[in-house]
Amino acid sequence: KGVKAVENKDGWHGKALDDPDAAIEELGGVRSIRVEVAEPEPAEPHRFPDGPLELPRYELGEEVATRKAYGEALTALGSARGDVVALDGEVSNSTFAELFAEAHSERYFEMYIAEQQLVAAAVGLQARGWNAFASTFAAFFSRAYDFIRMAAISRANLRLSGSHAGVSIGEDGPSQMALEDIAALRAVHSSTVLHPCDANQTAKLVVAMADTEGIVFLRTLRPSTPVIYDANEDFAIGGSRVIRSSDEDEVTLVGAGITVHEALKAADTLEEEGIRARVIDAFSIKPIDAEALHAAAEATGRIVTVEDHFPDGGLGDAVLAALAENDERPLVVKLAVTEMPRSGKPEELLSAYGIDAEHIAAAARRLVGAQVAAS
């Protein structure tokens, strides 16, 4: 506007002017405008008090949903750290962020069904020095993906919790099933992607999230899962857990979240048949524990990855990427949801889409049999 050479003409968006000096003169020449405004009164931002950290503790064998453990751990973290704030997208009774809202109402923000605003507000809060945790269904973060991507460009530190991941949510159907979220969040620069399988693990990872730079995504489950880890165990971002192993292992089963429990059942079945299986809980999908995977590849030569997620960009691809530069690569089978799922009971859907214990055991048998036959 105001430069005749380009005003109201197509084809000039994002292009430098041919004669910028003439354009400046046409617009009135070089000027320096200074606007004086009133300075704010000196003040310190409000801070809530800190306290002792008393995380929830869950008994071995207890059945607890990781989404509930997230809410309980976040509430405990809020009592320990006055800088923690929580936001939710009107599903706090499902993500269990409502527990934080009840305990720390002055630090909870209800953003309603506006996921872009949910992430935008979290970015603003962290820019003002708050430790912002934002939660909704994992599938719904897709609505705010551009905001997450731009948060990474802005070097923001965000803690995102996505619940109701995968076909294991059951009857709600595919519109609610996050099956692309691991791939989407793995692709974000500076991101960390975590997928705990039990309540004690979830609680420890929530604490770790608070001091992790970048975009940290915690994937939680709708159904209750057995507690398999002691409350005193620690879990480091970038780590994993080798839950079961021996010197006679012939195949490695790698899972995360709900599929860890299916892998353990499969390992029991295989052992009854004389096949020893190593089981790895890859709770940190990005960064992934490459050292544990390399050791398993060297020891067994065969790996089955299993995930409640589409095959593209998920756990299986993370494992393959970690093994890509091995001189001797293991045989790898990826089990994942390869069809558009339907509504059903969780156990029905895990079976229907080939990621339950029975299918894991079958894949392991094929791998062991194929390599034995080849030798």
KAFENNOR-V709967 format. One record per residue. RES is the residue in one letter. PSI is psi as a letter, one per 40 degrees, with the letter a starting at -180 (* if undefined). OMEGA is omega in whole degrees, -180 to 180 (none if undefined). Layout:
# KAFENNOR-V709967
res	psi	omega
RES	PSI	OMEGA
RES	PSI	OMEGA
This chain:
# KAFENNOR-V709967
res	psi	omega
K	h	177
G	e	177
V	h	-170
K	d	-177
A	d	-175
V	e	-175
E	h	176
N	f	179
K	h	179
D	i	171
G	e	-178
W	e	-179
H	h	176
G	e	-180
K	i	177
A	i	178
L	i	179
D	d	-178
D	g	-176
P	d	-179
D	d	178
A	d	179
A	d	179
I	d	178
E	d	180
E	d	180
L	e	175
G	e	177
G	i	-180
V	h	179
R	i	176
S	h	-177
I	h	178
R	h	180
V	h	179
E	h	178
V	i	180
A	h	178
E	i	178
P	i	176
E	i	178
P	h	-179
A	i	176
E	h	179
P	i	180
H	i	176
R	h	177
F	i	-176
P	i	173
D	i	178
G	a	179
P	i	177
L	h	178
E	g	-178
L	i	173
P	i	179
R	h	-176
Y	i	-177
E	i	177
L	h	-180
G	e	178
E	i	179
E	h	-177
V	h	176
A	h	180
T	d	176
R	d	177
K	d	177
A	d	176
Y	d	-179
G	d	-180
E	d	179
A	d	179
L	d	177
T	d	178
A	d	179
L	d	177
G	d	177
S	d	-178
A	d	-175
R	h	-179
G	e	180
D	e	-176
V	h	174
V	i	-178
A	i	177
L	i	179
D	i	-178
G	f	176
E	f	173
V	f	-174
S	d	176
N	e	177
S	d	178
T	e	-177
F	e	169
A	e	179
E	d	178
L	d	175
F	d	-179
A	d	180
E	d	-176
A	d	-174
H	g	-173
S	d	-179
E	e	-180
R	e	180
Y	h	-177
F	h	178
E	h	-175
M	e	178
Y	a	-175
I	g	-178
A	g	-171
E	d	176
Q	d	178
Q	d	176
L	d	-179
V	d	-180
A	d	180
A	d	178
A	d	177
V	d	179
G	d	180
L	d	-180
Q	d	177
A	d	179
R	e	173
G	e	179
W	i	178
N	g	-167
A	h	175
F	h	-180
A	h	-177
S	i	171
T	a	172
F	i	-179
A	d	-180
A	d	-174
F	e	175
F	e	177
S	d	179
R	d	-176
A	f	-173
Y	d	179
D	d	179
F	d	177
I	d	179
R	d	180
M	d	176
A	d	177
A	d	178
I	d	179
S	e	-180
R	f	-180
A	i	174
N	h	-177
L	i	175
R	h	-176
L	h	177
S	h	180
G	h	-178
S	i	175
H	f	-178
A	h	170
G	i	-178
V	e	-179
S	e	176
I	d	173
G	b	-164
E	e	-177
D	d	174
G	i	-169
P	d	180
S	d	-179
Q	e	-174
M	h	174
A	h	179
L	e	178
E	e	-168
D	d	180
I	d	180
A	d	-177
A	d	-177
L	d	175
R	d	-176
A	e	-178
V	h	179
H	h	177
S	e	-174
S	i	170
T	h	-178
V	h	-177
L	i	-180
H	g	-178
P	i	-178
C	e	179
D	i	-170
A	d	-180
N	d	177
Q	d	179
T	d	-178
A	d	-179
K	d	-180
L	d	175
V	d	178
V	d	-180
A	d	179
M	d	-173
A	d	-177
D	e	178
T	h	-179
E	i	177
G	a	-178
I	h	-178
V	h	-178
F	h	177
L	h	-178
R	h	-177
T	i	-171
L	i	174
R	d	-176
P	i	174
S	i	179
T	i	-179
P	i	173
V	h	-178
I	e	-179
Y	i	176
D	i	-178
A	e	-179
N	e	-180
E	i	177
D	i	-179
F	h	-178
A	i	174
I	h	-174
G	e	-179
G	a	176
S	i	174
R	h	170
V	g	-172
I	d	-177
R	h	178
S	i	175
S	i	177
D	e	-178
E	e	-177
D	h	-180
E	e	-177
V	i	178
T	h	176
L	h	-178
V	h	179
G	i	175
A	i	-180
G	b	-175
I	d	-175
T	e	173
V	d	-179
H	d	176
E	d	179
A	d	178
L	d	176
K	d	179
A	d	180
A	d	177
D	d	179
T	d	-179
L	d	-179
E	d	177
E	d	-180
E	e	179
G	e	178
I	h	180
R	h	-177
A	h	171
R	h	180
V	h	180
I	h	173
D	h	-179
A	g	-176
F	d	175
S	h	-177
I	d	172
K	h	-5
P	i	-179
I	i	-178
D	g	-177
A	d	-178
E	d	179
A	d	179
L	d	178
H	d	180
A	d	179
A	d	179
A	d	179
E	d	-176
A	d	-172
T	d	180
G	e	-178
R	h	-178
I	h	171
V	h	173
T	i	-178
V	h	-175
E	i	175
D	g	-169
H	i	172
F	i	-174
P	d	-174
D	h	172
G	e	-176
G	a	-177
L	d	-179
G	d	179
D	d	176
A	d	178
V	d	179
L	d	179
A	d	-180
A	d	-177
L	e	-170
A	d	-176
E	e	175
N	h	176
D	d	176
E	h	-175
R	i	180
P	i	168
L	h	-177
V	h	172
V	h	178
K	h	172
L	h	-179
A	i	179
V	h	-174
T	e	178
E	i	171
M	h	-173
P	i	177
R	i	176
S	i	178
G	a	176
K	i	-177
P	d	-177
E	d	177
E	d	-177
L	d	176
L	d	178
S	d	-175
A	d	-176
Y	e	165
G	f	-179
I	f	178
D	i	-176
A	d	-178
E	d	-179
H	d	177
I	d	179
A	d	180
A	d	179
A	d	179
A	d	178
R	d	-180
R	d	180
L	d	-179
V	d	-180
G	d	-179
A	d	-177
Q	d	177
V	d	180
A	d	-179
A	d	-179
S	*	none
